[in-house]
Amino acid sequence: MIETFALGDVVRMKKPHACGTDTWTVTRVGADVKLKCHGCGRVVMLDRLAFLKAAKQIIGKETESCRSSSQSES
């Protein structure tokens, strides 16, 4: 279980998403946490407690090149 996280962190979750990947990017932080899947681009929101229980580890920060390419696809 992780304790601290920030906007733009790449997080590995305990269970994989339906698309098969288990890495997500944190796109919003507050009472709820908004995550974007690295495999399929799906966006989900979890309450903070559910996110903290489901997160396994922080891998690192999302790079600017990843962020700009994902925004151009939208």
N, CA, C and O atoms as a CHARMM CRD file, in Angstrom:
* protein
*
  296
    1    1 MET  N      0.84900  -1.18700   0.00000 PROA 1      0.00000
    2    1 MET  CA     0.00000   0.00000   0.00000 PROA 1      0.00000
    3    1 MET  C      0.88800   1.24100   0.00000 PROA 1      0.00000
    4    1 MET  O      1.81700   1.35300   0.80000 PROA 1      0.00000
    5    2 ILE  N      0.59100   2.16600  -0.90300 PROA 2      0.00000
    6    2 ILE  CA     1.37500   3.40000  -0.95600 PROA 2      0.00000
    7    2 ILE  C      0.76200   4.42000  -0.00300 PROA 2      0.00000
    8    2 ILE  O     -0.40700   4.31500   0.36900 PROA 2      0.00000
    9    3 GLU  N      1.55500   5.39500   0.38200 PROA 3      0.00000
   10    3 GLU  CA     1.06600   6.40700   1.31300 PROA 3      0.00000
   11    3 GLU  C      0.94800   7.77900   0.67400 PROA 3      0.00000
   12    3 GLU  O     -0.00200   8.51000   0.95200 PROA 3      0.00000
   13    4 THR  N      1.90300   8.14100  -0.17900 PROA 4      0.00000
   14    4 THR  CA     1.85700   9.45400  -0.81400 PROA 4      0.00000
   15    4 THR  C      1.94800   9.29700  -2.33100 PROA 4      0.00000
   16    4 THR  O      2.62200   8.40200  -2.84200 PROA 4      0.00000
   17    5 PHE  N      1.26500  10.17500  -3.02300 PROA 5      0.00000
   18    5 PHE  CA     1.28300  10.18400  -4.48000 PROA 5      0.00000
   19    5 PHE  C      0.96800  11.59100  -4.94100 PROA 5      0.00000
   20    5 PHE  O      0.44900  12.40200  -4.17400 PROA 5      0.00000
   21    6 ALA  N      1.28000  11.88200  -6.19500 PROA 6      0.00000
   22    6 ALA  CA     1.07600  13.22700  -6.72500 PROA 6      0.00000
   23    6 ALA  C      0.54700  13.15000  -8.14700 PROA 6      0.00000
   24    6 ALA  O      0.53600  12.08700  -8.76900 PROA 6      0.00000
   25    7 LEU  N      0.11900  14.27300  -8.63800 PROA 7      0.00000
   26    7 LEU  CA    -0.37100  14.39600 -10.00000 PROA 7      0.00000
   27    7 LEU  C      0.73600  14.01500 -10.97100 PROA 7      0.00000
   28    7 LEU  O      1.86500  14.48500 -10.83200 PROA 7      0.00000
   29    8 GLY  N      0.43400  13.17500 -11.94900 PROA 8      0.00000
   30    8 GLY  CA     1.40400  12.76100 -12.94800 PROA 8      0.00000
   31    8 GLY  C      2.18400  11.50600 -12.59500 PROA 8      0.00000
   32    8 GLY  O      2.99200  11.04100 -13.39900 PROA 8      0.00000
   33    9 ASP  N      1.96000  10.94700 -11.41000 PROA 9      0.00000
   34    9 ASP  CA     2.64100   9.70300 -11.03300 PROA 9      0.00000
   35    9 ASP  C      2.11500   8.53400 -11.85200 PROA 9      0.00000
   36    9 ASP  O      0.91900   8.45700 -12.13700 PROA 9      0.00000
   37   10 VAL  N      3.00200   7.62900 -12.22800 PROA 10     0.00000
   38   10 VAL  CA     2.62000   6.38300 -12.87900 PROA 10     0.00000
   39   10 VAL  C      2.57400   5.33500 -11.77600 PROA 10     0.00000
   40   10 VAL  O      3.56100   5.11200 -11.07500 PROA 10     0.00000
   41   11 VAL  N      1.41500   4.69400 -11.62900 PROA 11     0.00000
   42   11 VAL  CA     1.16600   3.78900 -10.51200 PROA 11     0.00000
   43   11 VAL  C      0.86800   2.39100 -11.02100 PROA 11     0.00000
   44   11 VAL  O      0.14100   2.22300 -12.00000 PROA 11     0.00000
   45   12 ARG  N      1.43100   1.38200 -10.35400 PROA 12     0.00000
   46   12 ARG  CA     1.12000  -0.01900 -10.65600 PROA 12     0.00000
   47   12 ARG  C      0.05200  -0.46300  -9.65700 PROA 12     0.00000
   48   12 ARG  O      0.22400  -0.31300  -8.44700 PROA 12     0.00000
   49   13 MET  N     -1.04000  -1.00400 -10.16800 PROA 13     0.00000
   50   13 MET  CA    -2.13600  -1.46000  -9.31700 PROA 13     0.00000
   51   13 MET  C     -1.98400  -2.95500  -9.02800 PROA 13     0.00000
   52   13 MET  O     -1.27300  -3.65600  -9.74700 PROA 13     0.00000
   53   14 LYS  N     -2.64800  -3.44200  -7.98000 PROA 14     0.00000
   54   14 LYS  CA    -2.54700  -4.84500  -7.58700 PROA 14     0.00000
   55   14 LYS  C     -3.18100  -5.77100  -8.61900 PROA 14     0.00000
   56   14 LYS  O     -2.66400  -6.85800  -8.87700 PROA 14     0.00000
   57   15 LYS  N     -4.28900  -5.35200  -9.20600 PROA 15     0.00000
   58   15 LYS  CA    -4.97400  -6.16900 -10.20800 PROA 15     0.00000
   59   15 LYS  C     -4.91800  -5.48600 -11.57000 PROA 15     0.00000
   60   15 LYS  O     -5.01300  -4.26100 -11.64300 PROA 15     0.00000
   61   16 PRO  N     -4.76600  -6.25200 -12.64900 PROA 16     0.00000
   62   16 PRO  CA    -4.72000  -5.63700 -13.98400 PROA 16     0.00000
   63   16 PRO  C     -6.10700  -5.18100 -14.44300 PROA 16     0.00000
   64   16 PRO  O     -7.13500  -5.68000 -13.98400 PROA 16     0.00000
   65   17 HSD  N     -6.09800  -4.22400 -15.35600 PROA 17     0.00000
   66   17 HSD  CA    -7.32300  -3.74900 -15.99100 PROA 17     0.00000
   67   17 HSD  C     -7.78900  -4.81400 -16.99100 PROA 17     0.00000
   68   17 HSD  O     -7.03400  -5.73400 -17.30400 PROA 17     0.00000
   69   18 ALA  N     -8.98000  -4.70300 -17.47500 PROA 18     0.00000
   70   18 ALA  CA    -9.52500  -5.67000 -18.43300 PROA 18     0.00000
   71   18 ALA  C     -8.69300  -5.74500 -19.72000 PROA 18     0.00000
   72   18 ALA  O     -8.68300  -6.77900 -20.38800 PROA 18     0.00000
   73   19 CYS  N     -7.99800  -4.66100 -20.06800 PROA 19     0.00000
   74   19 CYS  CA    -7.16900  -4.65800 -21.27700 PROA 19     0.00000
   75   19 CYS  C     -5.84100  -5.38400 -21.05800 PROA 19     0.00000
   76   19 CYS  O     -5.11200  -5.63600 -22.01800 PROA 19     0.00000
   77   20 GLY  N     -5.52000  -5.71900 -19.81600 PROA 20     0.00000
   78   20 GLY  CA    -4.32600  -6.50000 -19.53600 PROA 20     0.00000
   79   20 GLY  C     -3.18200  -5.75300 -18.87600 PROA 20     0.00000
   80   20 GLY  O     -2.25200  -6.39100 -18.38200 PROA 20     0.00000
   81   21 THR  N     -3.21200  -4.44000 -18.84800 PROA 21     0.00000
   82   21 THR  CA    -2.13000  -3.67600 -18.22800 PROA 21     0.00000
   83   21 THR  C     -2.47900  -3.32000 -16.78300 PROA 21     0.00000
   84   21 THR  O     -3.65300  -3.24700 -16.41900 PROA 21     0.00000
   85   22 ASP  N     -1.45600  -3.10100 -15.97000 PROA 22     0.00000
   86   22 ASP  CA    -1.70100  -2.74500 -14.57300 PROA 22     0.00000
   87   22 ASP  C     -1.07900  -1.39900 -14.21600 PROA 22     0.00000
   88   22 ASP  O     -0.93000  -1.08300 -13.03500 PROA 22     0.00000
   89   23 THR  N     -0.71300  -0.59700 -15.22600 PROA 23     0.00000
   90   23 THR  CA    -0.12400   0.71800 -14.96800 PROA 23     0.00000
   91   23 THR  C     -1.10500   1.82100 -15.34200 PROA 23     0.00000
   92   23 THR  O     -1.77100   1.76400 -16.37600 PROA 23     0.00000
   93   24 TRP  N     -1.17600   2.81800 -14.48200 PROA 24     0.00000
   94   24 TRP  CA    -2.10100   3.93900 -14.62800 PROA 24     0.00000
   95   24 TRP  C     -1.36800   5.23900 -14.32300 PROA 24     0.00000
   96   24 TRP  O     -0.37900   5.24200 -13.59000 PROA 24     0.00000
   97   25 THR  N     -1.85300   6.34300 -14.88500 PROA 25     0.00000
   98   25 THR  CA    -1.33300   7.67200 -14.58200 PROA 25     0.00000
   99   25 THR  C     -2.35900   8.42600 -13.75800 PROA 25     0.00000
  100   25 THR  O     -3.54500   8.42500 -14.08700 PROA 25     0.00000
  101   26 VAL  N     -1.91100   9.07300 -12.68300 PROA 26     0.00000
  102   26 VAL  CA    -2.78600   9.88700 -11.83600 PROA 26     0.00000
  103   26 VAL  C     -3.00000  11.21600 -12.54400 PROA 26     0.00000
  104   26 VAL  O     -2.04300  11.95300 -12.78300 PROA 26     0.00000
  105   27 THR  N     -4.26400  11.53200 -12.88700 PROA 27     0.00000
  106   27 THR  CA    -4.56600  12.77700 -13.59700 PROA 27     0.00000
  107   27 THR  C     -5.33100  13.78300 -12.74600 PROA 27     0.00000
  108   27 THR  O     -5.49700  14.93100 -13.15800 PROA 27     0.00000
  109   28 ARG  N     -5.79800  13.37900 -11.57500 PROA 28     0.00000
  110   28 ARG  CA    -6.49500  14.28500 -10.65900 PROA 28     0.00000
  111   28 ARG  C     -6.31800  13.75400  -9.24500 PROA 28     0.00000
  112   28 ARG  O     -6.40600  12.55100  -9.00100 PROA 28     0.00000
  113   29 VAL  N     -6.06900  14.67000  -8.32100 PROA 29     0.00000
  114   29 VAL  CA    -5.89100  14.29500  -6.92300 PROA 29     0.00000
  115   29 VAL  C     -6.81300  15.15800  -6.08000 PROA 29     0.00000
  116   29 VAL  O     -6.89900  16.36900  -6.28300 PROA 29     0.00000
  117   30 GLY  N     -7.49200  14.54200  -5.14800 PROA 30     0.00000
  118   30 GLY  CA    -8.39100  15.23900  -4.23600 PROA 30     0.00000
  119   30 GLY  C     -9.06500  14.20200  -3.36200 PROA 30     0.00000
  120   30 GLY  O     -8.44100  13.21300  -2.97800 PROA 30     0.00000
  121   31 ALA  N    -10.32300  14.41500  -3.04600 PROA 31     0.00000
  122   31 ALA  CA   -11.07900  13.40500  -2.30600 PROA 31     0.00000
  123   31 ALA  C    -11.22400  12.14900  -3.16000 PROA 31     0.00000
  124   31 ALA  O    -11.27600  11.03300  -2.64300 PROA 31     0.00000
  125   32 ASP  N    -11.28700  12.34800  -4.47600 PROA 32     0.00000
  126   32 ASP  CA   -11.29000  11.25500  -5.44700 PROA 32     0.00000
  127   32 ASP  C     -9.99000  11.31800  -6.23700 PROA 32     0.00000
  128   32 ASP  O     -9.37500  12.37800  -6.35300 PROA 32     0.00000
  129   33 VAL  N     -9.58100  10.19200  -6.77300 PROA 33     0.00000
  130   33 VAL  CA    -8.36900  10.11800  -7.59100 PROA 33     0.00000
  131   33 VAL  C     -8.78000   9.67600  -8.98700 PROA 33     0.00000
  132   33 VAL  O     -9.44600   8.65300  -9.15000 PROA 33     0.00000
  133   34 LYS  N     -8.38100  10.45000  -9.99200 PROA 34     0.00000
  134   34 LYS  CA    -8.70700  10.12900 -11.37700 PROA 34     0.00000
  135   34 LYS  C     -7.48600   9.48600 -12.00900 PROA 34     0.00000
  136   34 LYS  O     -6.37400  10.00400 -11.90400 PROA 34     0.00000
  137   35 LEU  N     -7.70000   8.34000 -12.67500 PROA 35     0.00000
  138   35 LEU  CA    -6.61600   7.56300 -13.26400 PROA 35     0.00000
  139   35 LEU  C     -6.87000   7.33000 -14.74300 PROA 35     0.00000
  140   35 LEU  O     -8.01500   7.19700 -15.17500 PROA 35     0.00000
  141   36 LYS  N     -5.77700   7.28100 -15.52600 PROA 36     0.00000
  142   36 LYS  CA    -5.87900   6.96400 -16.95400 PROA 36     0.00000
  143   36 LYS  C     -5.05000   5.71400 -17.22100 PROA 36     0.00000
  144   36 LYS  O     -3.87300   5.65700 -16.86600 PROA 36     0.00000
  145   37 CYS  N     -5.66700   4.71200 -17.84800 PROA 37     0.00000
  146   37 CYS  CA    -5.02400   3.43700 -18.14400 PROA 37     0.00000
  147   37 CYS  C     -3.97400   3.61600 -19.24000 PROA 37     0.00000
  148   37 CYS  O     -4.21600   4.30400 -20.23200 PROA 37     0.00000
  149   38 HSD  N     -2.81100   2.99500 -19.05700 PROA 38     0.00000
  150   38 HSD  CA    -1.75100   3.08200 -20.06400 PROA 38     0.00000
  151   38 HSD  C     -2.01000   2.16200 -21.24800 PROA 38     0.00000
  152   38 HSD  O     -1.45000   2.37800 -22.32300 PROA 38     0.00000
  153   39 GLY  N     -2.84200   1.14500 -21.07800 PROA 39     0.00000
  154   39 GLY  CA    -3.11100   0.21400 -22.16300 PROA 39     0.00000
  155   39 GLY  C     -4.15500   0.70600 -23.14300 PROA 39     0.00000
  156   39 GLY  O     -3.92100   0.73400 -24.35100 PROA 39     0.00000
  157   40 CYS  N     -5.31300   1.09500 -22.62000 PROA 40     0.00000
  158   40 CYS  CA    -6.42800   1.43500 -23.49900 PROA 40     0.00000
  159   40 CYS  C     -6.87200   2.90000 -23.40700 PROA 40     0.00000
  160   40 CYS  O     -7.68800   3.34600 -24.21300 PROA 40     0.00000
  161   41 GLY  N     -6.34600   3.64800 -22.43800 PROA 41     0.00000
  162   41 GLY  CA    -6.70300   5.05600 -22.31100 PROA 41     0.00000
  163   41 GLY  C     -7.97300   5.31200 -21.51300 PROA 41     0.00000
  164   41 GLY  O     -8.40700   6.46000 -21.41100 PROA 41     0.00000
  165   42 ARG  N     -8.56900   4.29000 -20.95500 PROA 42     0.00000
  166   42 ARG  CA    -9.79000   4.42600 -20.15800 PROA 42     0.00000
  167   42 ARG  C     -9.51300   5.30500 -18.93800 PROA 42     0.00000
  168   42 ARG  O     -8.44800   5.20400 -18.32900 PROA 42     0.00000
  169   43 VAL  N    -10.45300   6.15300 -18.58500 PROA 43     0.00000
  170   43 VAL  CA   -10.32600   7.03100 -17.42500 PROA 43     0.00000
  171   43 VAL  C    -11.33600   6.58400 -16.36900 PROA 43     0.00000
  172   43 VAL  O    -12.52200   6.42300 -16.65600 PROA 43     0.00000
  173   44 VAL  N    -10.84300   6.38700 -15.13700 PROA 44     0.00000
  174   44 VAL  CA   -11.71100   5.99800 -14.03300 PROA 44     0.00000
  175   44 VAL  C    -11.43300   6.88400 -12.83300 PROA 44     0.00000
  176   44 VAL  O    -10.35500   7.46500 -12.71000 PROA 44     0.00000
  177   45 MET  N    -12.42000   6.98100 -11.94800 PROA 45     0.00000
  178   45 MET  CA   -12.24500   7.71400 -10.69900 PROA 45     0.00000
  179   45 MET  C    -12.50700   6.77200  -9.53900 PROA 45     0.00000
  180   45 MET  O    -13.48600   6.02700  -9.53600 PROA 45     0.00000
  181   46 LEU  N    -11.62000   6.81400  -8.55300 PROA 46     0.00000
  182   46 LEU  CA   -11.76500   6.02700  -7.33100 PROA 46     0.00000
  183   46 LEU  C    -11.71600   6.98000  -6.14900 PROA 46     0.00000
  184   46 LEU  O    -11.03600   8.00500  -6.20300 PROA 46     0.00000
  185   47 ASP  N    -12.43600   6.64700  -5.07500 PROA 47     0.00000
  186   47 ASP  CA   -12.25400   7.46200  -3.88800 PROA 47     0.00000
  187   47 ASP  C    -10.85800   7.17700  -3.34800 PROA 47     0.00000
  188   47 ASP  O    -10.28400   6.12400  -3.62700 PROA 47     0.00000
  189   48 ARG  N    -10.32200   8.09800  -2.58800 PROA 48     0.00000
  190   48 ARG  CA    -8.93000   8.03100  -2.14500 PROA 48     0.00000
  191   48 ARG  C     -8.62200   6.73900  -1.39700 PROA 48     0.00000
  192   48 ARG  O     -7.57600   6.13300  -1.63000 PROA 48     0.00000
  193   49 LEU  N     -9.50000   6.31000  -0.51000 PROA 49     0.00000
  194   49 LEU  CA    -9.26700   5.09600   0.27200 PROA 49     0.00000
  195   49 LEU  C     -9.19700   3.85800  -0.62300 PROA 49     0.00000
  196   49 LEU  O     -8.32700   3.00800  -0.43100 PROA 49     0.00000
  197   50 ALA  N    -10.09900   3.74800  -1.59200 PROA 50     0.00000
  198   50 ALA  CA   -10.08700   2.61100  -2.51800 PROA 50     0.00000
  199   50 ALA  C     -8.81100   2.62000  -3.35500 PROA 50     0.00000
  200   50 ALA  O     -8.23000   1.56600  -3.61400 PROA 50     0.00000
  201   51 PHE  N     -8.37400   3.80900  -3.77800 PROA 51     0.00000
  202   51 PHE  CA    -7.13900   3.91000  -4.54500 PROA 51     0.00000
  203   51 PHE  C     -5.93500   3.47200  -3.71800 PROA 51     0.00000
  204   51 PHE  O     -5.09300   2.71600  -4.20300 PROA 51     0.00000
  205   52 LEU  N     -5.84700   3.93600  -2.48400 PROA 52     0.00000
  206   52 LEU  CA    -4.71300   3.58000  -1.63000 PROA 52     0.00000
  207   52 LEU  C     -4.64700   2.07900  -1.35900 PROA 52     0.00000
  208   52 LEU  O     -3.55700   1.51700  -1.24800 PROA 52     0.00000
  209   53 LYS  N     -5.80300   1.43100  -1.25100 PROA 53     0.00000
  210   53 LYS  CA    -5.82500  -0.01600  -1.04100 PROA 53     0.00000
  211   53 LYS  C     -5.44700  -0.77700  -2.31400 PROA 53     0.00000
  212   53 LYS  O     -4.80900  -1.82700  -2.23600 PROA 53     0.00000
  213   54 ALA  N     -5.83100  -0.25900  -3.48000 PROA 54     0.00000
  214   54 ALA  CA    -5.61500  -0.96800  -4.74400 PROA 54     0.00000
  215   54 ALA  C     -4.24000  -0.71800  -5.35700 PROA 54     0.00000
  216   54 ALA  O     -3.78500  -1.50400  -6.18700 PROA 54     0.00000
  217   55 ALA  N     -3.57300   0.36400  -4.95900 PROA 55     0.00000
  218   55 ALA  CA    -2.27200   0.69400  -5.55100 PROA 55     0.00000
  219   55 ALA  C     -1.17100  -0.16200  -4.94300 PROA 55     0.00000
  220   55 ALA  O     -1.13300  -0.38500  -3.73300 PROA 55     0.00000
  221   56 LYS  N     -0.28000  -0.63400  -5.79900 PROA 56     0.00000
  222   56 LYS  CA     0.81800  -1.49200  -5.35500 PROA 56     0.00000
  223   56 LYS  C      2.10800  -0.69200  -5.17000 PROA 56     0.00000
  224   56 LYS  O      2.76200  -0.79700  -4.13300 PROA 56     0.00000
  225   57 GLN  N      2.47500   0.11200  -6.18500 PROA 57     0.00000
  226   57 GLN  CA     3.69300   0.90400  -6.08600 PROA 57     0.00000
  227   57 GLN  C      3.65700   2.05300  -7.08500 PROA 57     0.00000
  228   57 GLN  O      2.92700   2.01700  -8.07600 PROA 57     0.00000
  229   58 ILE  N      4.46900   3.08100  -6.79800 PROA 58     0.00000
  230   58 ILE  CA     4.64600   4.19200  -7.72800 PROA 58     0.00000
  231   58 ILE  C      5.86700   3.87200  -8.57600 PROA 58     0.00000
  232   58 ILE  O      6.95600   3.64400  -8.04900 PROA 58     0.00000
  233   59 ILE  N      5.68300   3.85600  -9.88200 PROA 59     0.00000
  234   59 ILE  CA     6.76600   3.52100 -10.79700 PROA 59     0.00000
  235   59 ILE  C      7.62500   4.74400 -11.08500 PROA 59     0.00000
  236   59 ILE  O      8.85000   4.64000 -11.14900 PROA 59     0.00000
  237   60 GLY  N      6.99500   5.90000 -11.25800 PROA 60     0.00000
  238   60 GLY  CA     7.72900   7.13600 -11.56100 PROA 60     0.00000
  239   60 GLY  C      6.76500   8.20700 -12.02200 PROA 60     0.00000
  240   60 GLY  O      5.56100   8.12300 -11.78100 PROA 60     0.00000
  241   61 LYS  N      7.30400   9.21200 -12.68500 PROA 61     0.00000
  242   61 LYS  CA     6.50300  10.30200 -13.22500 PROA 61     0.00000
  243   61 LYS  C      6.25500  10.07300 -14.70700 PROA 61     0.00000
  244   61 LYS  O      7.07900   9.48200 -15.40500 PROA 61     0.00000
  245   62 GLU  N      5.10900  10.54900 -15.17700 PROA 62     0.00000
  246   62 GLU  CA     4.82000  10.49000 -16.60300 PROA 62     0.00000
  247   62 GLU  C      5.68900  11.51800 -17.30700 PROA 62     0.00000
  248   62 GLU  O      5.84000  12.63800 -16.82100 PROA 62     0.00000
  249   63 THR  N      6.26000  11.15200 -18.44100 PROA 63     0.00000
  250   63 THR  CA     7.12200  12.07400 -19.18000 PROA 63     0.00000
  251   63 THR  C      6.28200  13.02700 -20.01500 PROA 63     0.00000
  252   63 THR  O      5.12900  12.73900 -20.33300 PROA 63     0.00000
  253   64 GLU  N      6.86200  14.14600 -20.36000 PROA 64     0.00000
  254   64 GLU  CA     6.15000  15.14800 -21.16200 PROA 64     0.00000
  255   64 GLU  C      5.76500  14.59500 -22.52800 PROA 64     0.00000
  256   64 GLU  O      4.69500  14.92400 -23.03800 PROA 64     0.00000
  257   65 SER  N      6.61700  13.75600 -23.13700 PROA 65     0.00000
  258   65 SER  CA     6.31800  13.21100 -24.46700 PROA 65     0.00000
  259   65 SER  C      5.09400  12.30600 -24.41400 PROA 65     0.00000
  260   65 SER  O      4.29000  12.30200 -25.34600 PROA 65     0.00000
  261   66 CYS  N      4.94100  11.53300 -23.33000 PROA 66     0.00000
  262   66 CYS  CA     3.76100  10.67700 -23.17500 PROA 66     0.00000
  263   66 CYS  C      2.50800  11.53000 -23.01600 PROA 66     0.00000
  264   66 CYS  O      1.46600  11.24400 -23.60700 PROA 66     0.00000
  265   67 ARG  N      2.62700  12.57700 -22.21200 PROA 67     0.00000
  266   67 ARG  CA     1.47700  13.42800 -21.94500 PROA 67     0.00000
  267   67 ARG  C      1.02000  14.14000 -23.21600 PROA 67     0.00000
  268   67 ARG  O     -0.18100  14.20200 -23.47800 PROA 67     0.00000
  269   68 SER  N      1.94700  14.68100 -24.01500 PROA 68     0.00000
  270   68 SER  CA     1.56600  15.40600 -25.21700 PROA 68     0.00000
  271   68 SER  C      0.99400  14.47700 -26.28400 PROA 68     0.00000
  272   68 SER  O      0.07700  14.86700 -27.00700 PROA 68     0.00000
  273   69 SER  N      1.51600  13.25800 -26.39700 PROA 69     0.00000
  274   69 SER  CA     0.99100  12.32900 -27.39800 PROA 69     0.00000
  275   69 SER  C     -0.39800  11.84300 -27.02200 PROA 69     0.00000
  276   69 SER  O     -1.24100  11.65000 -27.89800 PROA 69     0.00000
  277   70 SER  N     -0.65400  11.63900 -25.72100 PROA 70     0.00000
  278   70 SER  CA    -1.97300  11.17200 -25.29900 PROA 70     0.00000
  279   70 SER  C     -3.01300  12.28400 -25.43600 PROA 70     0.00000
  280   70 SER  O     -4.18600  12.00200 -25.68200 PROA 70     0.00000
  281   71 GLN  N     -2.59900  13.54600 -25.28100 PROA 71     0.00000
  282   71 GLN  CA    -3.54000  14.64300 -25.43500 PROA 71     0.00000
  283   71 GLN  C     -3.89200  14.87100 -26.89900 PROA 71     0.00000
  284   71 GLN  O     -5.01700  15.26700 -27.20500 PROA 71     0.00000
  285   72 SER  N     -2.95300  14.62900 -27.81000 PROA 72     0.00000
  286   72 SER  CA    -3.22700  14.83600 -29.22400 PROA 72     0.00000
  287   72 SER  C     -4.18600  13.81000 -29.77900 PROA 72     0.00000
  288   72 SER  O     -4.87300  14.06900 -30.76600 PROA 72     0.00000
  289   73 GLU  N     -4.24100  12.61000 -29.13600 PROA 73     0.00000
  290   73 GLU  CA    -5.16300  11.55700 -29.57100 PROA 73     0.00000
  291   73 GLU  C     -6.59700  11.88200 -29.17800 PROA 73     0.00000
  292   73 GLU  O     -7.52400  11.42300 -29.84500 PROA 73     0.00000
  293   74 SER  N     -6.81000  12.64900 -28.13000 PROA 74     0.00000
  294   74 SER  CA    -8.15900  12.93000 -27.61000 PROA 74     0.00000
  295   74 SER  C     -8.94300  13.82400 -28.51600 PROA 74     0.00000
  296   74 SER  O    -10.09200  14.15000 -28.21800 PROA 74     0.00000
